[in-house]
Amino acid sequence: MDRKSFLKKAPLLGVGTGLVLTGCSTGAGNDDSGGIDDLQILTNAAQVEAQGVQTYAAAASLLSTQAYIDIANLYGSHHQEHLNTFNELIRGLGGTEIVLSDFGPDERAGNLGNNPSEADIIHLAMTLELEAAEAYFESSVSSLQGTNARLRTGEIFPVEVSHFVTLKGALDAALQLSRPNIAGSSFADIRADFTPYPGSYTGA
């Protein structure tokens, strides 16, 4: 399963999740069974995380608002931790871990141009977080077989959700919308009104 197939398997979620986590989590499962199918899923997930780290690094260099730069650096560090988690699981299954330096930013970052708006950069980040959250939900619920792999992936899922929801507030602020406050917003509410990058997003 390649990265695009991995992401396409994700369902459109109706999960009413709010800001449940802001950092990376650690699992307690110890069953690394699951075989070659789990190994392929985890390898694809690690590749997604590697691209996430590199995309946030690129974004930080293009942003000018310090608060957004801080978010990019923080979320990039979270994705590095997620990459470490997936590599640990990959090693447990006898696979070859993903090396960060082998990957660059997500290919859609090339659509940002030489002088992108901060809103466009945040919009792309939201899109990547949404894709990861939906794919990890699918993996933890039905695709992965190993208990440990399902647990660890399931713990990463709400971190991606929290990134997505928080970035929505940043995007609204960048667009100077009248109500950038995301208090009380749920993942399902924001997801329902969200058009992935590079489509038009108004926050309406």
C-alpha positions as CSV (number, residue, x, y, z in Angstrom):
1,M,0.0,0.0,0.0
2,D,1.6,3.3,-1.0
3,R,1.1,6.6,0.8
4,K,-1.8,7.8,-1.5
5,S,-3.6,4.5,-1.0
6,F,-3.0,4.7,2.7
7,L,-4.6,8.1,2.9
8,K,-7.5,7.2,0.5
9,K,-8.6,4.4,2.9
10,A,-9.5,6.9,5.5
11,P,-13.2,7.4,6.1
12,L,-14.9,10.8,6.5
13,L,-15.2,10.9,10.3
14,G,-18.1,12.0,12.4
15,V,-16.1,12.1,15.6
16,G,-17.1,14.9,17.9
17,T,-13.6,15.3,19.3
18,G,-12.3,18.6,20.8
19,L,-8.9,19.6,21.9
20,V,-8.1,16.4,23.6
21,L,-4.3,16.3,23.5
22,T,-1.5,18.7,22.5
23,G,1.6,16.5,22.8
24,C,2.7,13.1,21.9
25,S,1.6,10.0,23.7
26,T,3.2,6.7,24.6
27,G,1.5,3.3,24.4
28,A,1.5,0.4,26.9
29,G,0.6,-2.5,24.6
30,N,3.2,-5.3,24.0
31,D,1.7,-7.3,21.2
32,D,3.7,-6.7,18.0
33,S,1.9,-9.3,15.9
34,G,0.2,-8.4,12.7
35,G,2.8,-9.4,10.1
36,I,3.5,-7.9,6.8
37,D,0.2,-6.0,6.5
38,D,0.9,-4.1,9.7
39,L,4.4,-3.5,8.7
40,Q,3.3,-1.9,5.4
41,I,0.7,0.3,7.1
42,L,3.2,1.4,9.7
43,T,5.8,2.1,7.1
44,N,3.4,4.3,5.2
45,A,2.4,6.1,8.4
46,A,6.1,6.8,9.2
47,Q,6.5,8.2,5.7
48,V,3.6,10.5,6.3
49,E,5.1,11.7,9.6
50,A,8.5,12.3,7.9
51,Q,6.9,14.5,5.3
52,G,5.0,16.2,8.1
53,V,8.2,17.1,9.9
54,Q,9.8,18.4,6.7
55,T,6.6,20.3,5.7
56,Y,6.5,22.1,9.1
57,A,10.2,23.0,8.9
58,A,9.6,24.5,5.4
59,A,6.5,26.3,6.7
60,A,8.4,27.8,9.6
61,S,10.9,29.4,7.2
62,L,8.0,31.0,5.2
63,L,5.9,32.4,8.1
64,S,6.4,35.8,9.6
65,T,4.0,35.9,12.5
66,Q,5.9,34.5,15.6
67,A,2.9,32.7,17.0
68,Y,2.5,30.8,13.8
69,I,6.2,30.0,13.6
70,D,6.0,28.7,17.2
71,I,3.1,26.4,16.2
72,A,5.0,25.1,13.2
73,N,8.0,24.3,15.3
74,L,5.9,22.7,18.0
75,Y,3.9,20.6,15.7
76,G,6.9,19.6,13.7
77,S,8.4,18.3,17.0
78,H,5.2,16.3,17.6
79,H,5.5,14.7,14.2
80,Q,9.1,13.8,14.9
81,E,7.9,12.0,18.0
82,H,5.3,10.2,16.0
83,L,7.9,9.2,13.5
84,N,10.0,7.8,16.3
85,T,6.9,5.8,17.6
86,F,6.2,4.3,14.2
87,N,9.9,3.5,13.7
88,E,9.9,1.7,17.0
89,L,6.9,-0.4,15.9
90,I,8.5,-1.1,12.5
91,R,11.7,-2.3,14.2
92,G,9.5,-4.6,16.4
93,L,8.1,-6.2,13.2
94,G,11.6,-6.7,11.7
95,G,11.2,-3.9,9.2
96,T,13.5,-1.1,8.1
97,E,12.8,2.2,9.8
98,I,12.1,5.4,7.9
99,V,14.9,7.9,7.7
100,L,13.8,11.6,8.0
101,S,16.5,12.9,5.6
102,D,15.2,10.7,2.8
103,F,12.0,12.8,2.6
104,G,11.1,16.3,1.8
105,P,8.0,18.4,2.4
106,D,4.7,17.3,1.1
107,E,4.5,17.8,-2.7
108,R,1.6,20.2,-2.3
109,A,4.0,22.6,-0.6
110,G,5.3,23.3,-4.1
111,N,1.9,24.9,-5.0
112,L,2.5,27.6,-2.4
113,G,4.7,29.6,-4.7
114,N,7.6,31.9,-3.7
115,N,5.6,34.3,-1.5
116,P,2.7,32.5,0.0
117,S,0.2,34.0,2.4
118,E,0.2,32.8,5.9
119,A,-3.4,31.7,5.4
120,D,-2.4,29.4,2.5
121,I,0.4,27.8,4.6
122,I,-1.9,27.2,7.5
123,H,-4.6,25.8,5.2
124,L,-2.1,23.3,3.8
125,A,-1.0,22.3,7.4
126,M,-4.7,21.7,8.3
127,T,-5.1,19.5,5.2
128,L,-2.2,17.4,6.2
129,E,-3.3,17.0,9.8
130,L,-6.8,16.0,8.6
131,E,-5.5,13.4,6.3
132,A,-3.3,11.9,9.0
133,A,-6.1,11.9,11.6
134,E,-8.5,10.2,9.3
135,A,-6.0,7.6,8.2
136,Y,-4.8,6.8,11.7
137,F,-8.4,6.4,12.9
138,E,-9.0,3.9,10.1
139,S,-5.8,2.1,11.0
140,S,-6.4,1.9,14.7
141,V,-10.0,0.8,14.3
142,S,-10.0,-1.7,11.5
143,S,-6.8,-2.1,9.5
144,L,-4.0,-2.9,12.0
145,Q,-4.0,-6.3,13.6
146,G,-1.3,-6.0,16.3
147,T,-2.6,-4.8,19.6
148,N,0.4,-2.6,20.3
149,A,0.3,-1.0,16.8
150,R,-3.4,-0.3,17.1
151,L,-2.9,1.2,20.6
152,R,-0.1,3.5,19.6
153,T,-1.7,4.6,16.4
154,G,-5.0,5.2,18.2
155,E,-3.1,7.4,20.7
156,I,-1.6,9.5,17.9
157,F,-4.9,10.1,16.2
158,P,-6.3,12.6,18.8
159,V,-3.0,14.6,18.6
160,E,-3.5,15.1,14.9
161,V,-7.1,16.1,15.6
162,S,-6.0,18.7,18.2
163,H,-3.5,20.1,15.6
164,F,-6.3,20.4,13.0
165,V,-8.7,22.1,15.4
166,T,-6.1,24.5,16.8
167,L,-4.9,25.4,13.3
168,K,-8.5,26.3,12.4
169,G,-8.3,29.1,14.9
170,A,-4.9,30.3,13.5
171,L,-6.4,30.2,9.9
172,D,-9.4,32.2,11.0
173,A,-7.1,34.8,12.6
174,A,-4.8,34.9,9.5
175,L,-7.9,35.5,7.3
176,Q,-9.0,38.2,9.8
177,L,-12.4,36.5,10.3
178,S,-14.6,38.0,13.0
179,R,-14.7,34.9,15.2
180,P,-11.3,33.2,15.4
181,N,-12.0,31.7,18.8
182,I,-12.3,27.9,18.5
183,A,-13.5,27.3,22.1
184,G,-16.3,24.7,22.0
185,S,-15.5,23.6,18.4
186,S,-15.5,19.9,17.6
187,F,-13.5,18.0,15.0
188,A,-16.8,17.0,13.3
189,D,-18.0,20.7,13.2
190,I,-14.8,22.0,11.7
191,R,-14.4,19.0,9.3
192,A,-17.9,19.5,7.9
193,D,-17.0,23.1,6.7
194,F,-13.5,22.4,5.6
195,T,-12.3,22.3,2.0
196,P,-8.8,20.7,1.8
197,Y,-5.9,22.7,0.3
198,P,-5.6,24.0,-2.4
199,G,-9.4,24.6,-2.6
200,S,-11.0,27.8,-1.3
201,Y,-11.5,28.0,2.4
202,T,-13.5,30.9,4.0
203,G,-14.0,29.6,7.5
204,A,-17.7,30.2,7.1
